[in-house]
Amino acid sequence: MEKNLDKKEGLEKRTDGCFKVECAAGERCSFCTCGASKNLPFCDNSHREVNADLGTDYKSLKIMSENKTTMYVICSGWKKK
């Protein structure tokens, strides 16, 4: 199972722009690295258009844990909203 647009439970955005994300055991979390996702912190494949337009090579960061895991994620490419 992958956390994506339809799975936002266990998600909390902090005031510093960091997200607290809870992933279940065996669940793959795919995080945005380009900053263009409309579903931060998760990747929605917007990097494909960004790469085509700007000639960059962004990819999502995929993490899968063997156990239930709480992660705190932030990326310098994300704009604080």
For each residue, the residues with C-beta under 8 A, 3 or more apart:
1: 7 24 26 27 28
2: 7 27 28 29 30
3: 7 21 23 27 28 29 30 42
4: 7 30 39 42 43 44
5: 39 42 44
6:
7: 1 2 3 4
8: 11
9: 22
10: 21 22 23
11: 8 19 20 21 22 41
12: 19 20
13: 17 18 19 20
14: 17 18 19 20
15:
16: 74
17: 13 14 74 78 80
18: 13 14 72 73 74
19: 11 12 13 14 40 41 72 73 74
20: 11 12 13 14 70 71 72
21: 3 10 11 29 41 70 71 72 73
22: 9 10 11 68 69 70 71
23: 3 10 27 28 29 63 64 65 68 69 70 71
24: 1 27 68
25: 65 66 67 68 69
26: 1 64 65 66
27: 1 2 3 23 24 64 65
28: 1 2 3 23 62 63 64
29: 2 3 21 23 42 62 63 64 71
30: 2 3 4 42 43 60 61 62
31: 41 42 43 60 61 62 63 73 75
32: 35 36 37 39 40 41 42 43 44 46 47 60 75 77 78
33: 43 47 58 59 60 61 75 77
34: 37 46 47 50 51 56 58 77
35: 32 40 75 77 78 79
36: 32 46 47 49 50
37: 32 34 40 41 42 43 44 46 47
38: 44 46
39: 4 5 32 42 43 44
40: 19 32 35 37 78
41: 11 19 21 31 32 37 73 74 75 78
42: 3 4 5 29 30 31 32 37 39
43: 4 30 31 32 33 37 39 46 47 60 61
44: 4 5 32 37 38 39
45: 48 60
46: 32 34 36 37 38 43 49 50
47: 32 33 34 36 37 43 50 51 56 58 59 60
48: 45 51 52
49: 36 46 52 53
50: 34 36 46 47 53 54 56 58
51: 34 47 48 54 55 56 57 58
52: 48 49
53: 49 50
54: 50 51
55: 51
56: 34 47 50 51
57: 51
58: 33 34 47 50 51
59: 33 47
60: 30 31 32 33 43 45 47
61: 30 31 33 43
62: 28 29 30 31
63: 23 28 29 31 71
64: 23 26 27 28 29
65: 23 25 26 27 68 69
66: 25 26
67: 25
68: 22 23 24 25 65
69: 22 23 25 65
70: 20 21 22 23
71: 20 21 22 23 29 63
72: 18 19 20 21
73: 18 19 21 31 41
74: 16 17 18 19 41 78
75: 31 32 33 35 41 78
76:
77: 32 33 34 35
78: 17 32 35 40 41 74 75
79: 35
80: 17
81:
